[in-house]
Amino acid sequence: MGNLEITSIDRSRDLSFLRSIREVTGYVLVALNQFDYLPLENLRIIRGTKMYEDRYALAIFLNYRRDGNFGLRQLGLKNLTGMCLR
């Protein structure tokens, strides 16, 4: 319950634990990361009871590798069915 902030993670980290998340009551922030795939396959809903910067239920920005190549290439949000905004 609450917000999900995924920030400043390098590409070698094991993010498989994110597959267990089904619901976020607040916002989801994905920023300043170097990995190429975000494994949130089971996330179904972002409720948005609290918004990032009072505007966004889902914020994704500045996800690239330090060598200048692409970082985040694919969002694993295949089961996301909706966002309920306040």
Residue, then its C-alpha position, 0 to 999 in steps of 0.5 A: m500500500g502506498n506509493l511505489e518509487i523505483t529510482s537510481i537502480d543499475r542494470s545488474r540488479d535483480l528486480s524479479f520481486l516487482r512481479s509480486i506487486r498487484e496494486v499501488t494505492g498512490y503513485v508509481l515513479v520510475a526515474l533515473n534507472q539503468f535497467d532495460y526491463l521493468p517487471l511489473e507484469n502483475l500490476r493491475i491498478i494504480r489508484g492514484t490516491k496520492m499523485y507524484e508532484d500532485r499531478y501524476a499517478l504514473a511518472i516515468f522519466l530519465n531512464y538511460r544508462r551512463d554510457g549514453n545508450f538506452g536504458l529502459r526499453q520495455l515496461g512490463l505493464k501488460n496487466l495494468t487495466g486502469m488508474c483511478l484518479r482522485 
